[in-house]
Amino acid sequence: MLNCSVRIAATASLLLLAVSAPAQQAALPVPSPAARPDNSPSSKSAALLRTNIKVYLIGDSTMSIKEVRLYPETGWGMPFATFFDPTVTIDNRAKNGRSTKTFLSEGLWQSVAGELKEGDYVFIQFGHNDESKEKAERYTTPEEYRANLVRFVSETRAKKASPILLTPVARRKFDASGHIMETHEVYSNLVRSVAKDENVPLIDLDEKGQALLQQYGEENSKLLFDWLEPGEHPNYPEGKQDNTHFNELGARKIAELVLVEVKALHLDLADKIVKRQVTAQPAAVPAPDKAVVSPKTPSRD
């Protein structure tokens, strides 16, 4: 009988402990606020900004997305978007024929500025149309051009986003001795001046582009632009000779120049560039002034 009583008492004690356990757990010391993980909305947003980046491209036709009817014309912003991992979104807002003046007057900049968030980037490349005195609706005086660039920079920073200035990309123009010529001197220098005065990262696409074109040479550099013989492409049955706008190859080469500079500037964005293993040697640059004949597209019935 005594043993039975002991067993009953022990069982009762165990049941009492089981029932009271949650209450005892609830009474454990509560971690101080400093020891708790910060799961607040602001913390989650900050973490998201650190891992996901949005890059806005603003500029002209040398950067913009093209309609199929204009192919093979290709803005360098198109291949640029393919070089990043999925945490990066490229939002290409560049438009054909736009200067800093018309980008503002048409409300294109305002739509970008209204969407900017902390951690975003804005790549700013204008000049081709700003310097076109013969087109009054686009032409921007040097003084206005500089002021517009400063506005883009200041309004980008006001949203805690990062502006990146680019000089206007080089045109294909060679002198009689086969040396590439500067065609954006005034406006490129203004970009460099704003970058220095406002302490903005600069990608000198004018200078880098000239070096690339000189490397190809006067004749072979046509392979980077919309130079088409009659019948070579169905979109241009009469052919085309364009020394400003790139084809697919030229756009990719310019995009690669920008990527190299992104790395050289040590931008956080550089860590997001996709690193794929190269399985074959890249095609060599044609020797300068050694003509290369590109194949023609078969004629359509």
C-alpha positions as CSV (number, residue, x, y, z in Angstrom):
1,M,0.0,0.0,0.0
2,L,2.9,2.3,0.8
3,N,4.5,1.7,-2.5
4,C,1.3,2.4,-4.3
5,S,0.9,5.7,-2.5
6,V,4.4,6.7,-3.4
7,R,3.8,6.0,-7.1
8,I,0.5,7.9,-7.1
9,A,2.2,10.9,-5.5
10,A,5.1,10.8,-8.0
11,T,2.7,10.6,-10.9
12,A,0.8,13.6,-9.6
13,S,3.9,15.6,-9.2
14,L,4.9,14.9,-12.8
15,L,1.5,15.9,-14.1
16,L,1.7,19.1,-12.1
17,L,5.1,19.9,-13.6
18,A,3.8,19.2,-17.1
19,V,0.8,21.5,-16.6
20,S,2.9,24.3,-15.1
21,A,5.8,24.1,-17.7
22,P,4.3,26.7,-20.2
23,A,3.8,29.2,-17.3
24,Q,7.4,28.7,-16.2
25,Q,8.6,29.2,-19.8
26,A,6.6,32.3,-20.1
27,A,8.3,33.5,-17.0
28,L,11.8,33.2,-18.5
29,P,13.8,36.4,-18.8
30,V,12.8,38.5,-21.9
31,P,15.8,39.5,-24.2
32,S,16.6,43.2,-24.1
33,P,15.6,45.2,-27.3
34,A,19.2,45.3,-28.3
35,A,19.4,41.5,-28.4
36,R,16.4,41.0,-30.6
37,P,16.6,40.7,-34.4
38,D,15.2,43.9,-36.0
39,N,12.3,42.7,-38.1
40,S,10.7,46.1,-38.4
41,P,9.5,47.3,-41.9
42,S,12.3,49.9,-42.0
43,S,14.9,47.1,-41.3
44,K,13.4,44.9,-44.0
45,S,13.5,47.7,-46.5
46,A,17.1,48.5,-45.7
47,A,18.0,44.8,-46.2
48,L,16.1,44.7,-49.4
49,L,18.0,47.7,-50.7
50,R,21.3,46.2,-49.9
51,T,20.5,43.1,-52.0
52,N,18.3,44.4,-54.8
53,I,19.3,47.3,-57.0
54,K,17.4,49.3,-59.6
55,V,19.4,51.1,-62.3
56,Y,17.7,53.8,-64.4
57,L,19.3,54.8,-67.7
58,I,18.4,58.3,-69.0
59,G,19.7,59.6,-72.2
60,D,19.3,59.6,-76.0
61,S,19.1,57.2,-78.9
62,T,22.6,55.8,-78.5
63,M,21.4,54.3,-75.2
64,S,17.7,53.6,-75.8
65,I,15.7,50.5,-76.5
66,K,14.8,50.2,-80.2
67,E,11.7,49.2,-82.1
68,V,12.0,46.1,-84.3
69,R,11.5,48.3,-87.4
70,L,14.8,50.0,-86.6
71,Y,16.9,46.9,-86.2
72,P,19.9,46.3,-86.4
73,E,20.1,49.7,-84.7
74,T,20.7,49.0,-81.0
75,G,21.2,51.2,-78.0
76,W,24.0,50.2,-75.7
77,G,21.5,50.0,-72.8
78,M,19.9,47.0,-74.4
79,P,22.9,44.5,-74.0
80,F,24.0,46.3,-70.8
81,A,20.9,44.9,-69.1
82,T,21.9,41.3,-69.7
83,F,25.2,41.5,-67.8
84,F,23.8,41.5,-64.3
85,D,22.4,38.9,-61.9
86,P,18.7,38.7,-61.0
87,T,19.0,41.1,-58.1
88,V,19.6,44.0,-60.5
89,T,16.8,45.6,-62.6
90,I,17.7,47.8,-65.5
91,D,15.0,50.4,-66.3
92,N,16.0,52.0,-69.6
93,R,14.2,55.3,-69.9
94,A,16.4,56.7,-72.6
95,K,14.5,58.1,-75.7
96,N,15.5,58.7,-79.3
97,G,16.2,62.4,-80.1
98,R,16.1,63.6,-76.5
99,S,18.4,66.3,-75.0
100,T,18.5,67.3,-71.4
101,K,16.2,70.1,-72.3
102,T,13.4,67.9,-73.9
103,F,13.9,65.1,-71.3
104,L,12.8,67.7,-68.7
105,S,10.2,69.6,-70.8
106,E,8.4,66.3,-71.7
107,G,8.3,65.2,-68.1
108,L,10.5,62.2,-68.7
109,W,12.9,63.0,-65.9
110,Q,10.1,63.8,-63.5
111,S,8.7,60.3,-63.9
112,V,12.1,58.8,-63.0
113,A,12.7,61.1,-60.1
114,G,9.2,60.3,-58.7
115,E,10.1,56.6,-58.5
116,L,13.6,56.8,-57.2
117,K,14.3,55.0,-53.9
118,E,17.3,54.7,-51.7
119,G,20.0,52.5,-53.2
120,D,19.0,53.1,-56.8
121,Y,21.4,54.2,-59.5
122,V,20.8,56.8,-62.3
123,F,23.2,56.6,-65.3
124,I,23.0,60.0,-67.1
125,Q,24.2,60.3,-70.7
126,F,23.2,63.2,-72.9
127,G,24.9,65.5,-75.4
128,H,24.3,64.4,-79.0
129,N,21.0,66.3,-79.2
130,D,21.9,69.1,-76.8
131,E,24.6,70.2,-79.2
132,S,22.3,70.2,-82.3
133,K,22.0,73.9,-83.0
134,E,20.1,73.2,-86.2
135,K,17.2,71.6,-84.2
136,A,16.0,74.4,-82.0
137,E,13.5,72.3,-80.0
138,R,16.4,70.0,-78.8
139,Y,19.3,72.4,-78.7
140,T,20.5,73.2,-75.2
141,T,23.1,76.0,-74.6
142,P,26.2,74.9,-72.7
143,E,25.0,76.9,-69.7
144,E,21.6,75.2,-69.7
145,Y,23.2,71.8,-70.3
146,R,25.4,72.2,-67.2
147,A,22.4,73.3,-65.1
148,N,20.3,70.4,-66.2
149,L,23.0,67.9,-65.3
150,V,23.4,69.5,-61.9
151,R,19.6,69.2,-61.5
152,F,19.6,65.5,-62.3
153,V,22.4,64.9,-59.9
154,S,20.9,66.9,-57.0
155,E,17.4,65.4,-57.4
156,T,18.9,61.9,-57.6
157,R,20.8,62.4,-54.4
158,A,17.8,63.9,-52.7
159,K,16.2,60.5,-52.9
160,K,19.4,58.9,-51.6
161,A,20.1,57.3,-54.9
162,S,23.4,57.4,-56.8
163,P,24.0,59.5,-59.9
164,I,26.6,58.3,-62.5
165,L,27.6,60.8,-65.2
166,L,28.7,59.7,-68.7
167,T,30.1,61.8,-71.4
168,P,28.3,61.5,-74.8
169,V,29.5,58.4,-76.5
170,A,31.9,59.0,-79.4
171,R,30.8,59.3,-83.0
172,R,32.6,57.6,-85.9
173,K,34.6,60.4,-87.5
174,F,38.1,60.1,-88.8
175,D,40.4,62.7,-90.3
176,A,42.4,62.3,-93.5
177,S,45.2,60.5,-91.8
178,G,42.9,57.9,-90.2
179,H,42.8,59.4,-86.7
180,I,39.6,59.5,-84.8
181,M,38.2,63.0,-84.2
182,E,36.6,64.6,-81.2
183,T,33.0,65.6,-81.9
184,H,31.7,66.4,-78.4
185,E,34.5,68.6,-77.0
186,V,32.4,71.3,-75.4
187,Y,29.7,69.1,-74.0
188,S,32.0,66.3,-72.8
189,N,34.1,68.9,-71.0
190,L,30.9,70.1,-69.3
191,V,30.1,66.6,-68.0
192,R,33.6,66.2,-66.7
193,S,33.4,69.6,-65.0
194,V,30.1,68.8,-63.3
195,A,31.4,65.4,-62.2
196,K,34.4,67.1,-60.6
197,D,32.5,69.9,-59.0
198,E,29.7,67.8,-57.6
199,N,31.9,64.8,-56.8
200,V,30.0,62.4,-59.0
201,P,31.4,59.2,-60.5
202,L,32.3,59.7,-64.1
203,I,32.4,57.3,-67.0
204,D,34.2,59.0,-69.9
205,L,32.4,57.2,-72.7
206,D,33.6,59.8,-75.3
207,E,37.2,59.1,-74.5
208,K,36.8,55.4,-74.2
209,G,34.7,55.2,-77.3
210,Q,37.2,57.1,-79.3
211,A,39.9,54.6,-78.2
212,L,37.7,51.7,-79.3
213,L,37.1,53.2,-82.7
214,Q,40.8,53.9,-83.2
215,Q,41.5,50.3,-82.3
216,Y,39.2,49.1,-85.1
217,G,40.4,51.7,-87.6
218,E,38.5,53.8,-90.1
219,E,37.2,51.0,-92.3
220,N,36.5,48.2,-89.7
221,S,34.8,50.6,-87.3
222,K,31.9,50.6,-89.7
223,L,31.2,47.1,-88.4
224,L,30.1,48.7,-85.1
225,F,27.6,51.1,-86.6
226,D,24.5,51.1,-88.9
227,W,26.5,50.8,-92.1
228,L,24.5,48.7,-94.5
229,E,24.8,48.1,-98.1
230,P,21.6,48.1,-100.3
231,G,19.8,44.9,-99.8
232,E,21.9,43.9,-96.8
233,H,19.0,44.2,-94.3
234,P,15.2,44.1,-94.9
235,N,14.6,47.2,-92.7
236,Y,16.9,49.3,-94.9
237,P,16.5,48.1,-98.5
238,E,18.4,51.1,-99.8
239,G,21.2,50.7,-97.3
240,K,22.3,53.1,-94.6
241,Q,25.5,55.0,-93.6
242,D,25.1,56.0,-89.9
243,N,28.1,57.1,-87.9
244,T,26.2,57.7,-84.7
245,H,24.0,54.7,-84.0
246,F,25.3,51.3,-83.2
247,N,24.4,47.9,-84.5
248,E,24.2,44.8,-82.2
249,L,28.0,44.4,-82.1
250,G,28.7,48.0,-81.5
251,A,26.2,48.4,-78.7
252,R,27.6,45.4,-76.9
253,K,31.2,46.7,-77.2
254,I,30.1,50.1,-75.7
255,A,28.1,48.3,-73.0
256,E,31.3,46.4,-72.2
257,L,33.2,49.6,-71.9
258,V,30.7,50.9,-69.4
259,L,30.9,47.6,-67.4
260,V,34.7,47.9,-67.2
261,E,34.3,51.5,-65.8
262,V,31.6,50.3,-63.3
263,K,34.2,47.9,-61.9
264,A,37.0,50.5,-62.0
265,L,34.8,52.9,-60.0
266,H,34.3,50.2,-57.3
267,L,30.5,50.7,-57.4
268,D,28.4,48.3,-55.3
269,L,26.8,47.5,-58.7
270,A,30.0,45.9,-59.8
271,D,29.5,42.9,-57.5
272,K,26.3,42.2,-59.3
273,I,27.9,41.7,-62.7
274,V,27.4,38.1,-63.8
275,K,30.7,36.1,-63.9
276,R,30.3,33.3,-66.4
277,Q,33.1,30.9,-67.3
278,V,34.4,31.6,-70.8
279,T,34.6,28.4,-72.8
280,A,36.0,29.8,-75.9
281,Q,38.4,32.6,-76.8
282,P,36.7,35.9,-77.8
283,A,36.9,36.9,-81.4
284,A,39.9,39.1,-82.2
285,V,39.5,42.7,-83.1
286,P,40.1,43.0,-86.9
287,A,43.4,44.6,-87.8
288,P,43.0,48.3,-88.4
289,D,42.4,49.3,-92.1
290,K,42.1,45.7,-93.1
291,A,38.8,45.5,-94.9
292,V,36.3,42.8,-93.6
293,V,33.4,42.0,-95.8
294,S,30.3,41.1,-93.9
295,P,27.9,38.5,-95.4
296,K,24.7,39.8,-96.9
297,T,21.2,38.8,-95.9
298,P,19.6,36.6,-98.6
299,S,17.0,38.5,-100.5
300,R,13.4,37.8,-99.7
301,D,11.0,36.5,-102.3
